[in-house]
């Protein structure tokens, strides 16, 4: 059995786990501060996956080890768990069940925890939430669990949309409450759900985006176009040393009541779109 061994944990390198699955890993395991990715053949790995080493080992039940190591993740009022740990979600928590390896975002990364926690701090009952760069759909689904009337996830990657829809189905979350579409936020192209035509005039109550700092900078003005006056902005995916890029962008666009929360090297920034004059 071919194994590619990288330093780190399943929690600290969630972004790289997605890359390993995409490269063709047949299984992952955390053991002794190392991530072990199992492959059927030796590959030339690039980018963030460099720095590991290939070994050959006897066949073993990696699936059992992976399931043993992965634990539910609590973020605010939500607990994210794989299907085989669904019964470990506390009765006081709202469950989200995500199949690891299907897509990007199992809840273990700090940015996902930060964003879900920020959503949990809001009263989303009856609100309309836009999830930009939805990936696995976890943030849109969290918003729905927290009472949103509409949780709309968009992503430019067409491969994510079927996965997000499958995750929503597994969690018994359906349209019109939860919807996912491929697309951008370009004002000329962006289409709100047909059954929420009022959004073109009123905007969303909350916009959440887990993207990197430079994209937040580019999209800051566009975010506000899709928010109603007084609407809440939740941005993460931001490395602490790039925090100033996002803060400058929000200041430039007149975002009010900004606040920062840190989790290790990752940051979350929240703010509020200004109310209309008069």
N, C-alpha and C positions, 0 to 999 in steps of 0.2 A: 504494500500500500504506500503510495506517495503522499508525503505530508510536507506542507509549506509552513514553517514555524516563524511567527512574528512576535516581538515583545509587546506586551500590553494585555488588557482585559476586554471582555466582550462589551463592557460599559464604556471604557475609555476610547475604544476605536470603532464605534458603531458605523461611522461613515465608511471606514475601510472594509467592514464586514460586507456592506453592500457591493463593494468592488470585487471582493472575493467570490461572492455568489455569482456576480455577472461574468467573472472569468471562468466559471465552470466548476467551482468547489462543490463537492457532493456532501460535505458536512463540515461543521465547525465545532471546536471544543476549546475550553479554557482550562489550562492546567499549569499550576506553579508559576503564575505571572506571565504565561505565554499563550498565544492563540495558535491553535493547530488547525490548519485548513487541509482537508483531504481531497485529493484529486485523482482522477483516473490516468492522467498523463502529465509529464513535466511541461510547464509553460514558461514563456518569457514574460514575467510580470513587470509592470512599469509604475512610475509615479509613486504615490504614497505606499504602494505595496513593496517597494524596494527595501532592502535591508534585512529581509528574512533569509532563511536557508532551507534547502530541500533535504529531507531525510526519507529513508525507506523503512517502514515498520511492518510488523505482522498485522494482519487484519484484526480489527477490534470493533466493538459496537459503539461507533462514534455518536450515533443518534441518541443512545441512552445517556452518554456523557454530556452532550449538548443540552439535553432536556434537564439533566440534573443541575447544570450550572446556571441556567437562565432562571431568573426570579421575577415575580411581579414588581411593577414599578408604580409607586404612589406619587401623584402630582396633584396637589390641591384636593379637590373632592373626587378625582378620577383615579382609578387603579387600572393600569394597562398590564395585561397578562396574556401569555400564550394559551391556546385552547386546553392543553393538558393541566394548566394551573388555574383554570377558571373558578374552581371551587375554593381557591385560596383568597379570592377577593373578599375583603371584610364586608359584612352586611351594611356597614355604615358608609361604604364607598360606592360610587357609580362605576360599573365595569366597562372596560373596552377590551375586546379580545382581538389580538393581532397575531397572525401566523408569521413567525420569523422566517426571513428568507424570501418572502413574497415581494417585498418592496422596501422602501427607504423609510425607516422610522418605526422602531419597535417600542419606543418610549425610554430606552436606556440612555440615549444621548442627553446631555445636559440641556441642549437647546429645546428639545421636545418637552422635557420636564418644566422648564421655565415657561414656555408658551402655554402649556396646559394649566399650570399653576396660575398664570395671569388670567386666563379665561375663567378659572374657578373663582377668582376674586370679584368677578362681575355678576350682576343679575342679568342673565341672558333670556329670561322668560319672555317669549314672544318676539325676541329680537332677530335681526337678519345679519348674518355673519359671513364675511368673504374670507376664504382661506387661499392665499396666493402662494403658488408653488406647493400644491397640496401633497404630492408624493403618495404615501400610503393612505392619505385621507385622515390621518389620526387627529389632526387639529379640528377639521370640520366635524368629525364624529364626536369629539369631545364637546364641541359647542352644542351639538344636537342633544347629547346626553344631559347637558346643563340647561336645557330648556329652550334653545333657539328655535324659532318658527321656521327659519331657513338657514341651512349651513351649506354654502355653495363653494366647492373647491375647484380651482382652475390650475392647470399646469401646462407648460409648453411641451413636455415630454409625453407623447401619446402612449408610451408603454405603461405609464403610471395609472392612467384612468381606469382600465379594466381591473387593476389590482385594488384601487380605492373603492370601486363599486363592489367588488367581491368582499372586501373587508366590511363595508357597510351592510351588505346582505347578511354576513355572518353575525353581525351585531343587531340584526333585526331593525335596521335603520333604512328607511325607504323614502323615495320621492313622494310628495313634493318637499318633505322636510330636509332631506339630504340629497344633493345633486352634485355630480362631477362632470366637468367638460374640459376638453383640450382647448387651450387658447391663451392669449396674452391680455394685458390690461390696456392695450392701445385703445384710446377712446373711440376711434373710428371703427374698430373691429370687435371690441368687447361686447358680448351679448349677455344680458341678465336672463335668468330663467323666464320662459314665456308666461308662466303663471304668477310672475312677480313684476309685471310691467311698471308698477309704481316706482321701482328702483331707479329708473332712468331720471326721475325728477327728485326723488327723496334721498337716495343713496343708502348705503349699508350703515347699520348701527355700530358695527365692529369690523375692523379689518385686521387680520393676523397674517404674518408672513415670516417664514423661517428660511431666510436667504442670506447670502453673505453681504458684508457691509457696503461694498461698491454698488451692488444692485439696489440696495435700499436708497443709496444716494441718487442713483439714476431714476428710480421710480417714485421718489418721495412726493413730487407734485401730482403724479398720477394716482397714487394712493388716495390723496385728498379729494380728487375728482369723484371717487367712488364712495366716499364717506359722507354721511349727512352732517350738517352743522352740529357740532358738539359730539360727533362720533368718536369712538375710542380706537386708537392705533396701538397694535402690539407687534413689535419687531424683534426677532432674534436671529440666531445664526451668526452672531457678531462676535468676533474675537476681541478680547478686551483692548488689545493694542490698536484696533481699528475703530474703537468706540467713538473717537472724535469725528470720524468721517460721517457717521450717522447723526450724531448730535448737531453737527454743523448743517447737515441737510434739513433736519427738522426745524432748526432755528431759522434757516433761510425761508422755509415755507410757512412760518408762523404757527407751528404746532405749539400748543399750550400745555402746561402742567406736565412736562416731561419728567420721567423718573427712570432710574437705572437699577437693575438687580443683577448681581454677579453669581455665577456658579463655576468655580474654578477659573479657567481662562475664558469662559463664555459669558456674554452679556445679553440681557434683554432690556429693551427700551420701550416704555409706554408713553403715550401722550394723548392729547385730545384736539380734534379740529376745532378751530375757533367758531363761535356762533356767528351767524350773519348779522351784520350791522343793522340796527333798528328792529 
